């Protein structure tokens, strides 16, 4: 009976690895199957990713466009529909939104006018869109020290 203690590979399934550079009798001595001279005969050689045999590589042939603005400010975005779903939100601040798990920690918060709001809330965050400000004030709430965009 075969079990884990007496398993063995089928005859011919396991081959010894080719031992290179071990003298002329081995059949792989001297140049060790690398041939004479050339890039592939050197130690540390090998075709690097993206190398196309001397042809100009694809990443250098394609045009480069645009740039990344290093001064861009990323905001944690919160919609009005999210504010409307929250319990006990008479006073909404950046810290209260982070504690509730609605906004990301370490990012300034911006309220967007997605959805509707039915509660009267006082919002004190970094930024509020003009549409969101209008909807909050229409519902009887107010926006404190936030710049409307």
N, CA, C and O of each residue as an XYZ file, in Angstrom:
596
protein
N       0.832     -1.187      0.000
C       0.000      0.000      0.000
C       0.879      1.253      0.000
O       1.891      1.314      0.698
N       0.479      2.250     -0.792
C       1.259      3.485     -0.870
C       0.695      4.495      0.121
O      -0.511      4.735      0.167
N       1.588      5.081      0.913
C       1.214      6.188      1.787
C       2.344      7.220      1.791
O       3.336      7.061      1.080
N       2.193      8.264      2.583
C       3.172      9.348      2.569
C       4.580      8.892      2.950
O       5.566      9.500      2.534
N       4.672      7.842      3.726
C       5.985      7.364      4.170
C       6.794      6.668      3.088
O       8.023      6.643      3.160
N       6.127      6.101      2.083
C       6.889      5.349      1.081
C       6.661      5.833     -0.352
O       6.838      5.065     -1.298
N       6.274      7.090     -0.520
C       6.123      7.646     -1.868
C       7.493      7.867     -2.497
O       8.430      8.285     -1.816
N       7.610      7.592     -3.769
C       8.845      7.895     -4.492
C       8.491      8.200     -5.942
O       7.505      7.677     -6.460
N       9.282      9.039     -6.601
C       8.984      9.382     -7.985
C       9.159      8.197     -8.924
O       9.914      7.272     -8.625
N       8.475      8.222    -10.042
C       8.566      7.162    -11.047
C       9.980      7.153    -11.632
O      10.618      8.202    -11.723
N      10.465      5.994    -12.023
C      11.818      5.889    -12.578
C      11.911      6.741    -13.844
O      11.075      6.627    -14.741
N      12.927      7.587    -13.907
C      13.126      8.465    -15.060
C      12.493      9.832    -14.901
O      12.690     10.711    -15.740
N      11.733     10.018    -13.831
C      11.078     11.315    -13.626
C      12.056     12.342    -13.069
O      11.895     13.538    -13.314
N      13.054     11.902    -12.332
C      14.013     12.824    -11.713
C      15.353     12.722    -12.440
O      15.921     11.637    -12.562
N      15.857     13.874    -12.926
C      17.170     13.894    -13.570
C      18.111     14.744    -12.749
O      17.691     15.709    -12.111
N      19.399     14.386    -12.762
C      20.373     15.232    -12.082
C      20.574     16.493    -12.907
O      20.510     16.451    -14.135
N      20.819     17.620    -12.231
C      21.029     18.857    -12.967
C      22.350     18.815    -13.701
O      23.265     18.083    -13.320
N      22.445     19.612    -14.767
C      23.646     19.692    -15.578
C      24.707     20.463    -14.803
O      24.508     21.637    -14.492
N      25.851     19.812    -14.481
C      26.926     20.483    -13.745
C      27.905     21.048    -14.756
O      28.591     20.308    -15.462
N      27.960     22.361    -14.814
C      28.734     23.044    -15.841
C      30.151     23.356    -15.384
O      30.405     23.554    -14.196
N      31.073     23.398    -16.349
C      32.447     23.823    -16.085
C      33.217     22.874    -15.199
O      33.982     23.314    -14.341
N      33.032     21.578    -15.388
C      33.717     20.586    -14.546
C      34.643     19.701    -15.377
O      34.711     18.493    -15.149
N      35.348     20.283    -16.325
C      36.358     19.546    -17.086
C      35.835     18.948    -18.371
O      34.626     18.848    -18.579
N      36.771     18.545    -19.247
C      36.397     18.050    -20.581
C      35.620     16.740    -20.558
O      34.846     16.470    -21.477
N      35.810     15.929    -19.534
C      35.125     14.635    -19.480
C      33.632     14.763    -19.258
O      32.873     13.854    -19.595
N      33.208     15.870    -18.698
C      31.782     16.039    -18.389
C      30.963     16.355    -19.631
O      29.751     16.140    -19.648
N      31.625     16.871    -20.682
C      30.901     17.291    -21.875
C      30.393     18.717    -21.780
O      29.861     19.263    -22.746
N      30.561     19.323    -20.599
C      30.140     20.716    -20.404
C      31.262     21.491    -19.718
O      30.994     22.354    -18.883
N      32.500     21.195    -20.057
C      33.644     21.864    -19.442
C      34.019     23.123    -20.195
O      33.285     23.563    -21.080
N      35.145     23.701    -19.854
C      35.716     24.903    -20.478
C      34.718     26.047    -20.572
O      34.603     26.815    -19.617
N      33.991     26.201    -21.673
C      33.078     27.333    -21.826
C      31.709     27.065    -21.199
O      30.866     27.962    -21.184
N      31.468     25.884    -20.694
C      30.255     25.514    -19.977
C      28.987     25.746    -20.797
O      27.972     26.174    -20.248
N      29.030     25.472    -22.100
C      27.854     25.575    -22.954
C      27.496     26.996    -23.349
O      26.435     27.235    -23.926
N      28.395     27.963    -23.036
C      28.105     29.362    -23.353
C      28.724     29.810    -24.670
O      28.433     30.909    -25.140
N      29.556     28.996    -25.264
C      30.215     29.391    -26.511
C      31.390     30.313    -26.230
O      31.774     30.498    -25.075
N      31.968     30.899    -27.289
C      33.126     31.779    -27.134
C      32.702     33.230    -27.295
O      31.983     33.572    -28.234
N      33.141     34.068    -26.394
C      32.912     35.524    -26.426
C      31.436     35.905    -26.559
O      30.563     35.038    -26.609
N      31.177     37.180    -26.613
C      29.799     37.665    -26.772
C      29.131     37.959    -25.447
O      29.581     37.530    -24.385
N      28.058     38.694    -25.542
C      27.348     39.162    -24.350
C      26.860     38.025    -23.472
O      26.966     38.091    -22.247
N      26.322     36.975    -24.097
C      25.738     35.884    -23.308
C      26.771     34.956    -22.692
O      26.423     34.085    -21.895
N      28.054     35.134    -23.054
C      29.092     34.295    -22.451
C      29.614     34.904    -21.165
O      30.251     34.209    -20.374
N      29.362     36.181    -20.937
C      29.912     36.882    -19.772
C      29.106     36.585    -18.503
O      27.918     36.268    -18.552
N      29.795     36.698    -17.380
C      29.078     36.535    -16.117
C      28.233     37.777    -15.865
O      28.616     38.883    -16.247
N      27.100     37.594    -15.232
C      26.212     38.710    -14.952
C      25.419     39.171    -16.148
O      24.677     40.150    -16.061
N      25.563     38.475    -17.277
C      24.834     38.885    -18.473
C      23.447     38.284    -18.451
O      23.083     37.562    -17.522
N      22.699     38.577    -19.448
C      21.324     38.076    -19.553
C      20.477     39.219    -20.057
O      20.649     40.359    -19.623
N      19.584     38.938    -20.949
C      18.781     39.982    -21.566
C      17.829     40.562    -20.523
O      17.065     39.842    -19.880
N      17.898     41.862    -20.378
C      17.086     42.553    -19.383
C      15.659     42.745    -19.905
O      15.446     42.742    -21.118
N      14.680     42.910    -19.011
C      13.303     43.156    -19.463
C      13.231     44.427    -20.303
O      13.788     45.455    -19.918
N      12.562     44.367    -21.427
C      12.423     45.529    -22.287
C      13.475     45.609    -23.375
O      13.352     46.433    -24.281
N      14.527     44.761    -23.313
C      15.574     44.796    -24.348
C      15.047     44.125    -25.599
O      14.477     43.036    -25.534
N      15.237     44.777    -26.747
C      14.700     44.270    -28.013
C      15.793     44.039    -29.039
O      15.610     44.316    -30.225
N      16.930     43.533    -28.582
C      17.996     43.183    -29.514
C      18.681     44.378    -30.145
O      19.223     44.254    -31.244
N      18.677     45.510    -29.505
C      19.318     46.702    -30.044
C      18.334     47.642    -30.707
O      18.629     48.822    -30.895
N      17.163     47.128    -31.065
C      16.104     47.998    -31.598
C      15.657     48.937    -30.483
O      15.702     48.574    -29.308
N      15.228     50.138    -30.847
C      14.776     51.111    -29.843
C      13.582     50.513    -29.080
O      12.567     50.184    -29.693
N      13.694     50.370    -27.758
C      12.635     49.717    -26.990
C      11.313     50.476    -27.048
O      11.281     51.685    -27.278
N      10.229     49.744    -26.835
C       8.885     50.301    -26.933
C       8.694     51.485    -25.990
O       8.097     52.491    -26.373
N       9.198     51.373    -24.757
C       8.986     52.462    -23.793
C       9.737     53.727    -24.182
O       9.431     54.802    -23.666
N      10.711     53.627    -25.077
C      11.407     54.830    -25.564
C      10.843     55.314    -26.892
O      11.065     56.461    -27.280
N      10.114     54.447    -27.595
C       9.517     54.836    -28.875
C       8.218     55.605    -28.694
O       7.880     56.454    -29.519
N       7.487     55.315    -27.624
C       6.188     55.939    -27.420
C       6.339     57.383    -26.965
O       7.265     57.688    -26.213
N       5.460     58.279    -27.394
C       5.547     59.673    -26.981
C       5.141     59.833    -25.518
O       4.265     59.130    -25.015
N       5.795     60.766    -24.861
C       5.480     61.059    -23.466
C       4.633     62.336    -23.454
O       4.960     63.306    -24.137
N       3.553     62.332    -22.685
C       2.669     63.491    -22.647
C       2.323     63.841    -21.213
O       2.235     62.969    -20.348
N       2.129     65.117    -20.975
C       1.610     65.572    -19.697
C       2.633     65.545    -18.577
O       3.813     65.272    -18.796
N       2.159     65.833    -17.376
C       3.017     65.833    -16.203
C       2.162     65.560    -14.968
O       0.934     65.596    -15.036
N       2.815     65.290    -13.846
C       2.128     65.078    -12.582
C       2.364     66.294    -11.700
O       3.506     66.630    -11.388
N       1.297     66.944    -11.305
C       1.406     68.123    -10.463
C       1.726     67.698     -9.037
O       0.927     67.022     -8.390
N       2.906     68.099     -8.545
C       3.322     67.691     -7.195
C       2.610     68.488     -6.108
O       2.643     68.105     -4.938
N       1.968     69.592     -6.482
C       1.277     70.426     -5.500
C      -0.221     70.135     -5.415
O      -0.949     70.850     -4.727
N      -0.685     69.096     -6.106
C      -2.110     68.773     -6.117
C      -2.569     68.346     -4.718
O      -1.898     67.569     -4.038
N      -3.719     68.868     -4.309
C      -4.275     68.509     -3.004
C      -5.353     67.457     -3.210
O      -6.308     67.674     -3.955
N      -5.198     66.318     -2.548
C      -6.203     65.255     -2.622
C      -7.174     65.439     -1.456
O      -6.760     65.670     -0.320
N      -8.461     65.333     -1.751
C      -9.489     65.485     -0.727
C     -10.168     64.150     -0.454
O     -10.266     63.289     -1.328
N     -10.629     64.003      0.774
C     -11.498     62.890      1.125
C     -12.917     63.376      0.838
O     -13.409     64.288      1.503
N     -13.575     62.768     -0.151
C     -14.866     63.267     -0.630
C     -16.031     62.621      0.121
O     -16.076     61.404      0.301
N     -16.968     63.460      0.552
C     -18.161     62.985      1.260
C     -19.374     63.596      0.564
O     -19.429     64.806      0.349
N     -20.347     62.751      0.212
C     -21.539     63.254     -0.472
C     -22.634     63.602      0.535
O     -22.623     63.133      1.673
N     -23.578     64.431      0.095
C     -24.691     64.834      0.970
C     -25.561     63.644      1.354
O     -26.076     63.580      2.470
N     -25.726     62.696      0.420
C     -26.533     61.503      0.729
C     -25.913     60.709      1.883
O     -26.635     60.111      2.681
N     -24.587     60.700      1.974
C     -23.907     60.026      3.085
C     -24.175     60.761      4.385
O     -24.434     60.132      5.411
N     -24.118     62.087      4.355
C     -24.404     62.886      5.556
C     -25.835     62.666      6.035
O     -26.094     62.632      7.238
N     -26.760     62.517      5.092
C     -28.172     62.336      5.422
C     -28.411     60.995      6.117
O     -29.300     60.886      6.962
N     -27.614     59.964      5.762
C     -27.787     58.624      6.354
C     -27.236     58.538      7.772
O     -27.659     57.678      8.545
N     -26.289     59.426      8.130
C     -25.633     59.345      9.438
C     -26.592     59.685     10.574
O     -27.473     60.532     10.426
N     -26.406     59.007     11.719
C     -27.198     59.269     12.915
C     -26.552     60.411     13.701
O     -25.329     60.545     13.698
N     -27.353     61.227     14.367
C     -26.877     62.297     15.249
C     -25.823     63.178     14.550
O     -24.673     63.252     14.982
N     -26.237     63.829     13.481
C     -25.302     64.673     12.725
C     -25.745     66.134     12.719
O     -25.767     66.781     11.671
N     -26.103     66.658     13.924
C     -26.491     68.068     13.985
C     -25.271     68.959     13.750
O     -25.384     70.035     13.162
N     -24.090     68.497     14.220
C     -22.845     69.239     14.025
C     -21.830     68.320     13.340
O     -21.351     67.361     13.946
N     -21.506     68.612     12.088
C     -20.587     67.771     11.313
C     -19.239     68.473     11.211
O     -19.145     69.586     10.694
N     -18.184     67.803     11.715
C     -16.820     68.334     11.597
C     -15.936     67.297     10.924
O     -16.345     66.154     10.722
N     -14.720     67.706     10.580
C     -13.766     66.783      9.954
C     -13.466     65.608     10.877
O     -13.452     64.457     10.439
N     -13.225     65.896     12.155
C     -12.893     64.830     13.110
C     -14.060     63.865     13.321
O     -13.851     62.658     13.445
N     -15.303     64.397     13.363
C     -16.460     63.515     13.555
C     -16.648     62.587     12.352
O     -17.029     61.428     12.516
N     -16.381     63.095     11.146
C     -16.491     62.263      9.937
C     -15.429     61.167      9.914
O     -15.691     60.049      9.470
N     -14.223     61.494     10.396
C     -13.148     60.496     10.453
C     -13.498     59.411     11.471
O     -13.297     58.224     11.218
N     -14.025     59.833     12.629
C     -14.402     58.865     13.678
C     -15.525     57.942     13.207
O     -15.545     56.763     13.560
N     -16.456     58.467     12.414
C     -17.552     57.654     11.885
C     -17.115     56.757     10.728
O     -17.869     55.888     10.289
N     -15.883     56.973     10.234
C     -15.363     56.138      9.141
C     -15.813     56.575      7.760
O     -15.686     55.822      6.795
N     -16.338     57.786      7.661
C     -16.823     58.301      6.379
C     -15.688     58.946      5.595
O     -15.628     58.818      4.372
N     -14.778     59.646      6.297
C     -13.656     60.340      5.655
C     -12.347     59.659      6.024
O     -12.250     58.971      7.040
N     -11.345     59.864      5.181
C     -10.023     59.278      5.429
C      -9.195     60.182      6.338
O      -9.227     61.406      6.215
N      -8.457     59.558      7.247
C      -7.608     60.301      8.166
C      -6.411     60.878      7.409
O      -5.846     60.211      6.542
N      -6.030     62.084      7.725
C      -4.862     62.702      7.111
C      -5.136     63.454      5.825
O      -4.222     64.053      5.258
N      -6.380     63.437      5.347
C      -6.736     64.173      4.136
C      -7.773     65.244      4.477
O      -8.621     65.022      5.341
N      -7.718     66.403      3.812
C      -8.770     67.390      4.018
C     -10.103     66.880      3.459
O     -10.122     66.116      2.493
N     -11.202     67.298      4.061
C     -12.526     66.788      3.694
C     -13.259     67.807      2.831
O     -13.229     69.007      3.103
N     -13.922     67.309      1.783
C     -14.744     68.157      0.930
C     -16.128     67.528      0.813
O     -16.257     66.331      0.556
N     -17.158     68.347      1.004
C     -18.541     67.892      0.871
C     -19.000     68.184     -0.559
O     -18.870     69.304     -1.052
N     -19.540     67.148     -1.215
C     -20.051     67.291     -2.577
C     -21.570     67.218     -2.585
O     -22.173     66.657     -1.671
N     -22.192     67.786     -3.619
C     -23.658     67.884     -3.699
C     -24.313     66.648     -4.297
O     -25.362     66.768     -4.929
N     -23.735     65.468     -4.123
C     -24.345     64.236     -4.634
C     -25.474     63.824     -3.700
O     -25.251     63.662     -2.500
N     -26.664     63.655     -4.220
C     -27.812     63.252     -3.418
C     -28.503     64.446     -2.778
O     -28.236     65.599     -3.117
N     -29.398     64.142     -1.842
C     -30.183     65.185     -1.167
C     -29.942     65.096      0.330
O     -29.520     64.060      0.846
N     -30.216     66.194      1.019
C     -30.128     66.218      2.481
C     -31.445     66.765      3.033
O     -31.972     67.768      2.551
N     -31.966     66.075      4.061
C     -33.250     66.484      4.636
C     -33.084     67.071      6.033
O     -33.974     67.774      6.511
N     -31.962     66.797      6.698
C     -31.735     67.276      8.061
C     -31.066     68.645      8.044
O     -30.374     69.000      7.090
N     -31.283     69.404      9.111
C     -30.579     70.681      9.295
C     -29.265     70.375     10.009
O     -29.275     69.966     11.170
N     -28.138     70.568      9.330
C     -26.823     70.262      9.903
C     -25.918     71.491      9.835
O     -26.034     72.329      8.941
N     -25.015     71.565     10.811
C     -23.984     72.595     10.801
C     -22.696     71.919     10.358
O     -22.195     71.022     11.036
N     -22.157     72.348      9.219
C     -20.990     71.690      8.630
C     -19.755     72.559      8.814
O     -19.740     73.726      8.424
N     -18.714     71.974      9.416
C     -17.425     72.658      9.580
C     -16.336     71.737      9.030
O     -15.759     70.937      9.767
N     -16.064     71.854      7.744
C     -15.026     71.040      7.093
C     -14.122     71.947      6.265
O     -14.315     73.162      6.233
N     -13.124     71.345      5.588
C     -12.137     72.122      4.835
C     -12.732     72.789      3.595
O     -12.401     73.933      3.282
N     -13.608     72.072      2.890
C     -14.182     72.635      1.668
C     -15.587     72.103      1.452
O     -15.895     70.960      1.788
N     -16.435     72.955      0.883
C     -17.798     72.561      0.533
C     -18.063     73.097     -0.861
O     -17.788     74.264     -1.139
N     -18.596     72.256     -1.741
C     -18.908     72.735     -3.088
C     -20.093     73.703     -3.021
O     -20.887     73.667     -2.081
N     -20.196     74.563     -4.031
C     -21.251     75.579     -4.048
C     -22.637     74.935     -4.046
O     -23.544     75.417     -3.367
N     -22.805     73.853     -4.799
C     -24.084     73.138     -4.858
C     -24.450     72.530     -3.515
O     -25.610     72.572     -3.104
N     -23.451     71.959     -2.825
C     -23.690     71.343     -1.523
C     -24.063     72.405     -0.498
O     -24.936     72.188      0.342
N     -23.394     73.560     -0.573
C     -23.689     74.652      0.356
C     -25.135     75.127      0.193
O     -25.835     75.377      1.174
N     -25.566     75.247     -1.064
C     -26.938     75.676     -1.344
C     -27.955     74.671     -0.814
O     -28.972     75.064     -0.242
N     -27.690     73.375     -0.999
C     -28.617     72.333     -0.524
C     -28.674     72.272      0.993
O     -29.744     72.068      1.566
N     -27.515     72.450      1.660
C     -27.467     72.418      3.133
C     -28.270     73.591      3.694
O     -29.045     73.430      4.637
N     -28.076     74.769      3.106
C     -28.803     75.954      3.580
C     -30.291     75.876      3.266
O     -31.108     76.402      4.021
N     -30.654     75.226      2.159
C     -32.062     75.038      1.807
C     -32.758     74.099      2.794
O     -33.958     74.224      3.034
N     -31.988     73.145      3.371
C     -32.541     72.200      4.342
C     -32.572     72.787      5.749
O     -33.017     72.125      6.687
N     -32.104     74.027      5.904
C     -32.139     74.676      7.218
C     -30.819     74.591      7.966
O     -30.744     75.009      9.121
N     -29.798     74.073      7.351
C     -28.490     73.986      8.009
C     -27.621     75.157      7.648
O     -28.059     76.095      6.983
N     -26.340     75.094      8.108
C     -25.429     76.168      7.741
C     -24.010     75.633      7.588
O     -23.648     74.605      8.160
N     -23.214     76.359      6.801
C     -21.823     76.003      6.560
C     -20.957     77.033      7.258
O     -21.079     78.231      7.004
N     -20.073     76.562      8.148
C     -19.226     77.456      8.944
C     -17.796     77.427      8.417
O     -17.221     76.351      8.250
N     -17.224     78.577      8.159
C     -15.822     78.784      7.766
C     -15.295     77.798      6.734
O     -14.146     77.363      6.811
N     -16.126     77.452      5.784
C     -15.681     76.599      4.682
C     -15.764     77.428      3.416
O     -16.738     78.150      3.201
N     -14.742     77.326      2.576
C     -14.732     78.114      1.351
C     -15.589     77.421      0.299
O     -15.341     76.262     -0.032
N     -16.572     78.102     -0.220
C     -17.407     77.527     -1.268
C     -16.640     77.586     -2.583
O     -15.977     78.581     -2.876
N     -16.730     76.531     -3.367
C     -15.985     76.471     -4.623
C     -16.892     76.727     -5.800
O     -16.437     76.716     -6.943
